[in-house]
Amino acid sequence: MRPKLLVSGFLAAAAFAVPAFAAQPQKIFPYPYTQEDLPNGLRLITVPTDYPNIVAAYIVVQAGSRNEVEPGHTGFAHLFEHLMFKGTEKFPAAKYNDTLRRIGAASNAFTNDDYTCFYTTFSKEDLGAVLLMEADRFQNLKYSEPEFKTETLAVLGEYNKNSSSPFRKLQEALFDTAFDRSTYKHTTMGFLKDIQDMPNQYEYSLKFFERYYRPEYTTILVVGDVKTRATREMVDKYWGSWKRGGYKPEIPVEPPQTEPRAGHVDWPTPTLPILTIAFKAPAYDDATRESAALDALADLAFSDNSDLYQKVVVTEQKAAALSGGLSDHVDPSLFQITARVRKLDDLDYVRDRILDAIRGFQDKPVDAARLDTVRKQLRYSMALRMDSSDAIAGVLANYVALRRTPETLNRQFEQYARLTPEDVQNVAARYLVEAGRTIVTLTGPAPVGAATVTRPWRARERFRRRTASGGAR
């Protein structure tokens, strides 16, 4: 049992310290940390690192497009990524930005299906100033109706800009086709008709903020050259009086898919054809090996080193790009394989080779040595990503959004370590099945032939976080 931590004169509701990496060499996350719950439900995770002088503060709000449960109101989680920079009476937008410039801080935000994250990187001596300003806008955000309308038009402009990408439109069609009731049916940006109506929804926006910008939905990650006790005292001072809310959304449950589905996007200008094959996949789970096995399957079947990639991309050159994987989600989501095909005539061929490759993994266990190589690559690449305090906080934010603790990262890699070839075969046979399959294609008015193409995304990084916006500002 971990020792409880006494901070600021009272016993934290759920505070513990994690032993150093040397004591538990199997853990992927090498830093000691403290995790503490304030009485109002706000969670603070403090991670002192050996990177000097710099601190990263990531504030994770467990409100993404998944929480948009009311018809006609999609896209509001992403909208608040923008609105949160509108300021308060104490720190109007101009003063907030001037303060950040004066202290040399970098600040931005992003939204995805399951959460919204606001992040700031700064010098350690400015931790108090940053926590003060962040606490103020989370508790006292203020924007007028004209400001609201202006920002909704900016979001519409962002949607239109994103719509110039065929991959964005393909994703939009895929999720709309694959899901019936789940709120993953709409992308993080939301349905176009709802975005167009946003200027008329000022009153609803106030309700959305009141519901979700509450301490019980929020986790503060402070990573870098910090002292645990001093950080907790600042959070108590600036965030302790924030009132807990009472709203709990009823997230619709997606019914089982019973037959294959298909969709198509007609692109208005010439482009290489794109094919996406998706399968209903389970919600993130680090208590079993299923999520880990699906991640390993993605690398084994669809990475640059896979037999399929070498065949259709390198040797035959039927496809310009191929990738696949599962994005960790709170609710059941999709395992996707996407290929950009060089010629329209080869679209069916590439589709069939992908399906053949899947059947191969269903029919027999993968070679144990290949699985071990993938396991080592996953661990090595994760370790390489955590090369600064800001990068560490960015990695943790994704896992904290799933389970509100850095232990989620350790538990996932413990499952990777336990994987067997039979685990990979079992998830392929259970989830990559015809009844749960959705295929969506995109083609232009005429094929453009072979061309040099930039890969639309790297498989693991892209699928790990399906993000609508890289920053609000």
Salt bridges, closest charged atoms under 4 A:
GLU36 OE1 - ARG232 NH1 2.82
ASP37 OD1 - ARG43 NE 2.58
GLU68 OE1 - HIS186 NE2 2.80
GLU70 OE1 - ARG211 NH1 2.87
GLU89 OE2 - LYS142 NZ 2.84
ASP98 OD1 - ARG101 NH2 2.30
ASP113 OD2 - HIS329 NE2 2.63
ASP113 OD2 - ARG466 NH2 2.34
GLU134 OE2 - ARG137 NH2 2.92
GLU151 OE2 - HIS82 ND1 3.04
GLU151 OE1 - LYS86 NZ 2.74
GLU158 OE2 - HIS78 NE2 3.28
GLU158 OE1 - HIS82 NE2 3.09
GLU172 OE1 - LYS169 NZ 2.71
ASP176 OD1 - LYS185 NZ 2.82
ASP180 OD2 - ARG261 NH2 2.75
ASP225 OD2 - LYS124 NZ 3.34
ASP236 OD1 - ARG232 NE 2.89
GLU254 OE2 - LYS280 NZ 3.78
ASP266 OD1 - HIS264 NE2 2.95
ASP286 OD1 - ARG411 NE 3.40
GLU290 OE2 - ARG430 NH1 2.71
ASP295 OD1 - ARG460 NH1 3.96
ASP295 OD2 - ARG464 NH2 3.35
ASP299 OD2 - ARG460 NH1 3.68
ASP304 OD1 - ARG455 NH1 2.69
ASP307 OD2 - ARG370 NH1 3.87
GLU316 OE2 - LYS311 NZ 2.89
ASP328 OD2 - ARG464 NH1 1.97
ASP331 OD2 - ARG66 NE 2.69
ASP346 OD1 - LYS318 NZ 3.59
ASP348 OD1 - ARG351 NH1 3.29
ASP352 OD1 - ARG351 NE 3.06
ASP356 OD2 - ARG353 NH2 2.69
ASP356 OD1 - ARG359 NH2 2.42
ASP372 OD1 - ARG375 NH2 3.42
ASP372 OD2 - LYS376 NZ 3.21
GLU407 OE1 - ARG2 NH2 3.84
GLU407 OE1 - LYS27 NZ 3.16
GLU414 OE2 - LYS27 NZ 3.93
ASP423 OD2 - ARG289 NE 2.68
GLU434 OE2 - ARG437 NH2 3.99
GLU461 OE1 - ARG458 NE 3.67
